[in-house]
Amino acid sequence: MADDERSDVCEGKTAGYSSTGDRDLIEMDSTYTNPAQTRVKHYAEILNPLFWHDDFYAIDLFFEYVCTLLRASGVKDTGWESYYESLAFLTDFKALGEIELPAQKFADPEQTRTRLALISYCHVTEMNLPYELLANLLRLRNGKKYAMHPFAHLRTPITRKKNGIKAILKWKEPSPEKKIQEIESLSESAGLSDVGKALRGIYDPVIRNAVYHSDYVVHRGGLRLLLESRFSQRLRVITPEVELEDLVQLTAEAFGFYSALEILYKRACTLLVDYKNKFLPFDQYHKGVLELTFEGEVLTGFRTYWPNHTLCTYHRSVEGSCDAINLHFNTDGSINFFIGELFKNRSPFSPCVEIGKEPVYPTVPESSKRPYWPEVLKAYQL
């Protein structure tokens, strides 16, 4: 859609939290226990404004918001979704940390729970989805498009010379530190600096490095760092020892942050159900019509209908498989459409329709009904 052809057709109920924030509607997930649970609402209040802004009522930004929630990408089969594996991993480790550990197998159950918490902390701070979701929501607030790989510009090439010619062997993905810096910059420019500050506050690179490189000892419930020291906010000193109280605070803040983000994200994917079985005039130049698709109340995809009988679809199942038809993924990570034949001898209605011909939209899958371009630009039902 051209930048000067925006259409505010998403009227009625807000498709997410309002810009003022319906914070009293945030439901605390009963699976989260203290002390992390006490921090969920705190971080939900900080992250809540990301999930809706009045500018999203414009149909072009609304579409970018939909792509962000869907994490729209290429085609893949079930079993290739790292996000679901991470959720299962964290659920398993949380359950292991809560069950009664038999003394005959675990000499010090409390230290075992500390180790489980540390591994979980490192895992959650490495997950791709939270960083990419935050970056794309902030990109929208900065007037940018959704990007499949919002940190692609931070990748660094790994090269090797062969016959005097330097060739790129592969690309090194950016570290969490670089991603956090990008999110801090985006949140500052979007007027939501608390988002970047909150993310910065829950990430401790010294502890992360020590655990992942096995340069630590769990001792009396706390942590001893073998190669580095860190600044203790509580004690106001630089020390290689991390006391249990500090570990509890760090993991509680981190799990509270990521739990809040997960709750808000899942909620946003269901709040769009108001648009189920509705059609939105999407592209005023080509006269494309947008439909959102759902499994139950969960957003799982979209379809765009064009007046030359072309249908474009994207679907992400709740199991994680992804299908795309007639979609083009641009080099900048944004999404475009293969909309079929365009006519030089076009009708006044659309370049997708030859002069003298009538527009013909494809039928809705598993139906004989066809969408149409409405006289009044707003969502409608067939």
N, C-alpha and C positions, 0 to 999 in steps of 0.2 A: 504494500500500500504506500502510495506517495505520502510524504510528510505533510502536505497541505490538504490531504483528503481524509482527515480523521473524522470519526463518527462516534458520538457518545450514545451508544445503543444499549449499554449495560445498565438499564435503569431498574428501579425497584429496590429490592433488598441488596445490601452490601454483600459482595461475594467473598468477604473475609472479615477480619476485624475492622471496625471503623477507624478513621484516622485519630479519633480521640481515644480509642482502645477500650473494648468491652472487657476490661480486666476482671470484672466480677464473674464473667462467664468461664474463666479458665478453671477447668476441673483438675484437681490433683489426682494423678494416677496412683491408685492404692498399692501398686507394686513397688513404689519407691519408698524407702524407709529412712528414718532419721539417721545421720544428720543431713544427708543430701536432700531429702524431701523438703526440709525447711527452706532450702535455697531455690527450689523450683519456681515458686511464685515470684521471687525477687528477679530472677533472670527472665521469666516470662514477661514481666512488665517492661523490661529493657528490649526484648526481641519482638514483642507484639506489634509495634508500628511497622515492622518490615513486611508484614503479611497483608497489608492493604493500604492503599493511598487513593484519595479521590481521583487522582490522575488516571488510575487504572480503569475508570469508567470509559475512557476513550478506547475504542475497539482495538486499535493497533497495540497499545500497551497491555490491554486485557489479554490479547493473544500471547504476548511475550510472557505475561504472568502465568498463563496456562502452561506454556512450554517449560517454565521454571519449575512449577509444581510436578510436572510429568518427568522432569529431567530428560527431556526428549533427546534421543541420540539415534545411532544406527540400529540395524536389525541384529538381534541376538536371541539365542534359544534360552530356555529355562536352565538354570544352574550356572549362569555366568554373572550373577549379580552380587558383588562383594558387599554391598550395603546390607543385604539380608543375612549374609554370613556373619558380618560384624554384630548385627543385632542378636543373632543366635549365640555367638561367642560371649557377648557381654551378659546375656541372660543366664547362660550356663555358669559363668564365673560368679555372678551375683548369687545364684542359688547355692553354689558350693561354699561361698562365704557365709551363708546363713544357716546351713545345716549343722547339726552336732557332729563334730569330727571325732571318731573313736580314738581313745588315748593309746590303744595298742598299735595304731598305725601312724599317729601324728604326735610326736613328742611335745610340741608346743603349738596347739591349735591357733592361738592368737597370732603367732608369727606367721603361720600358714595363711591366715586371713589377710595379714599385711602384704604378703607376697602376691596373693590373688588380686588385692586392690591395686597394687603397683602395676602389675601386668595389664589390668583392665584400664588403668589410667593412661598408660602409654598407648594402648590400642585405640582408645577413644580419641586421643589427640592426634592420631595418624589417619583416621578415617577420612576418605575423600569427600563423602557426601556433605557433611556439615560445612566444610570450607566452601565447596562449590555452591551449595544452597545459599549461604550467607552472601557470597560474592555476587551471585546473580540477582538476588533480591535487592542488594545495594546498587547494582548496575541499573536496575529498573528505576530506582529512586533517583538515579543520576541521569535519567533519560536515555540510557543505553539499551541495546537489545540483549536478549538472552544469548548466552554463549555456551555451547556444549562443553568447552574446555576453557573456563574463564581465567585460568592461570597459564595458558599456553605461552604467552609472551614472556613468562618467567623461566621457561625451560632453557637449559644450556646445552649446547652441542658437545658431544664427545667425538673427537676427530682423530684421524690417523692418516699419515702421508703414504701414498702408494705411487711409485713412479713419479715422485716429485709433485703429485697433486694431492691436496688435502681433501679428504672425503669425510662426511659425517657418518659415523657408524651407528649412533643412536642418540637419543635425547635424554638428558638427565632431568627428572621431574623436580620441581621446586620443593624445598624443605618446608615443614610447617612454619618455620620462622619467616620465610619469604611470603608465604600465603597470609600469615597474620599481618605482616606489614602492608600487603595489598589491601586487606580488609580494613585495616585502620585508616588507610588513605581514602578508600571508598566511603567509609562511614563518616569521616570528617567532612568530605565534600557533599554528602547527602544530608548533613545536619543531624546525624544520628551518631555522634561521636561515642556515646556510651556503649554502643555495640562493639566497636573496636577495643575500647578500654576493658570491657568485660572479658572479651576473648583473650586479650593480652594478660589479664589478671589470673586466668586459670591455667596458663601454660608455663611450665617450669622446665626449660631446656636442660638444665643441669641434672635434674632428677631423671628426665627422660633419657638422656645420653648414658647416665650411669646404669640404669636398669637395662637398656637395650644392649649395652656393651659389656654387661656383667661386671661392672666396676663398682660394686656396692656390697654391703653386708647388712642383713636385717639383724638387729641386735636389741633385745629387750623391747621389742615392739617398734623401735625407731629405725632409722636408716643411717649408715655410715658410708660416706662417699670416699672412694679410694684415690681418685685422681683430681677431683675438683672440690671447690667449696662454693657455698651459695650464701646470699644475704638472707638472714632470717628476719622477716618483717616483725615478728612477735618479740624476738629478743634484741633486735636492732644490732646484730653483729654478723660478721662473715665467718662461717663455720662449716666444717665438713660433716658435722653431725646434724641430722634432721630428727627432731624428737617426735614421738608419736602424736602429740597434740598438733604439730605442724602438718604431719602427713594426713591426719584426719581432716583438718581444715582444707588442705589442698584438694584432696579427692572429693570432699563434700562439695566444694565450689565447682569443680569440673563436672562431676556427675549431675549436679543441679543445673548447670548451664546446658549440657547436652540433653538432659531429660526435658527441660523446658522447650528447647528447639524441636525435639522429636514430637512432643505433644502438640505444639503449635503447627508443625508441618502436617501431621496427620489430620488435625482439625481443619486446616485450610483445604485439604484435598476432599473433605466432605461438605464444606460450606458452599461449594459451587454447585451442589445438587439442585439448587433453585433453577439452574439452566438445563436440567435434564429434559430431553424431548423438546427443546426449544431451538430455534434457528435465528442466527444473528446476521444481519447484513454486514459483511466483513470488509470487502474491497469495493469502494465506490467507483473505481475506474473500470476494473474488469467485471464487476458485479458478482464477486464471490460471496458465498453464504457459509457461515461457520456453524458447526454443531459440536457440542461436547459429548463425550460418551462416558459411561459409568458402569461399574460392576457394583450393584447395590447402590450405596450412596458415595462410593469412592471414585474420584475422577481417574479414568484410565486412558483417555485419548481424545482425539478430535477428528473431525472430517470437514473438508472444505469442498463445496459443490460449486461448479463453474458452468456458465450457460452454454458451453459447447460440449456438454455431456461428459466432462472430465470430473473424476472424483479423486481427491487426495486424502489419505488417511494416515494416522499414527495411533498405535495402540501399545500400551505397556500393561501387561496382565499383572494381577496381584501376586502371581508366582515369579514375575521378573522377566518373562520373555517380552521382546519388543518386535513389532512389525511396522513397516512403513511402505506406503505405496504412493508413487508420484511426488516424492519429496526430494529436495535437493539441499544437502548440507554444505553451506558456504565455507570458504577457507577461513573466515573470521569466526566460525562456530555458530553462526545464526542459521535459521531455517527458511527456505524458500520453496516454491511450488513449481512443479511441471504442470502447467495449466492447459496443455494441449494446443491446438491450432489457433493462431491469431491471423486475422484477415486484414490485408491492406485496404481492401474494399469493404470496410467495416460498417456495421450498422451504427446509428446514433446511440444505441443502447450500450454496446460493449464491443471492444475489438475481438472478443471471442465469438462474435456472431457476425456472419456475412450479411451485407446489406440486402434487404428484402426477405431475410429469413427471420424466424422467431427464435428466441432463446429457448434452449432445451436443457434443463438441469437433470443430472442423473437421479435415478430413484434412490430412496433411502434403503440401505441394505435390509433384506428380509421384509420388504414392504413394496407396495406398488405406488406409494406416494412420492411426489417430487416437491422439493422446496421451490421457492420463487423469490423474486426480488420485490420487497414490499413497497408500497407507495409511501408509507410512513416508516422512517428508519428506526425501528426498534425490534426487539426480540418477539418472535411469534411462534405459535404451535400449529402444526398441520391438523 
